Amino acid sequence: MNADPRRRRTRLVVVTATLGLLAVLVGGVAVASRLDLLPGTADEAGAPNGCDAGCDEDPQESSPPEDSSTGVPAGTDLVDTEPGTFDEDGLVLDGVTISGDVLLTGSDQTLRNSRVDGHVIVRGTDVTLEDSELGALSISGAQGVVASRLEIFGLLGSDGFHVTSDVGPVRDVVIEDSWVHSPSVTPESHYDGIQVRGVQGLEIRGNYFDLGPWEEPYTSAILLQQANGGNSDVLIDGNWIDGGGFALYVGGADVVVTNNKFGRNANWGLLHGDADPFTEEGNTWADTGEAVTLQ
């Protein structure tokens, strides 16, 4: 969440359908972002740990997504738009700033290059969210959702991402190349970087779950809970995962956890002991590159 070039709010908004604006949902507050990386991800010269001189490893693969690769592109000017419910099919919101909450209920909707200081809730079909900054994102009873290069900067009392089949099945969701950081918690919070409670088909890949040092309201960086019909066909691949009481809580069938890099801030361990069996391969510590065995 950069403060300088993104504060100019003059560019015209592109909206390709009539907006249906209804009541605001739930208020929230944003928190300033942390710009630190996981400990030990690069040496002083910028080379990734474990990569000797002359190796062909791509340094970009050894850096987690954060402010330079997520959120509103630098230099983008935004225009104020009212919060509320957006129900028009084919709607495109491009270059807006919304001080409040957003409910997306239509099909083939897009939110890009935008900032929402509150909670975005998706309940539609074939919805794309990309290159944007959000306080929190929930996907509830939705299908075909792709969330890419988002900065989730923290909303008081909310998880970073929340995926739930509470009002209907959630299917075919991709969350990729995004940065979740700066949890904003209350004493009653049970914060997760992403909490999943019922999904069929979920890919969590290339993200940075950046919880930082443990606080008592933190539960997990990634939590898959068998609720609302359970979880199946879940891929957790190529993420940077740091923090939580446990880094992972895995409940579900056909879950694959591969090629992730773990920080050292999980308070009790990397995996909660009640985990269902899952496939694991190629997981390492971020600071040393040493292999991690989760189960």
Protein Blocks (a to p, Z undefined) as FASTA:
>chain_A
ZZklmmpcfbccddfbdcdddddfbdcddddddfbdcehkacfkopaehiaghiabdfkl
mpccdfklgcjdehiacddddedddfbghiacehiacedddddfbehiacehiacfbdcd
dfbehiadehiacfbdcdehiahiacehiacebpehiafbdcdfkloccehiadehiace
hiacdfkbccdfbacehiehiadehiacdebjadfklcbfbdcddeehiaehiadehiac
eedjblbdcedehiacehiacdfkbfkbmbdfkbccdddehiacfklopacdfZZ
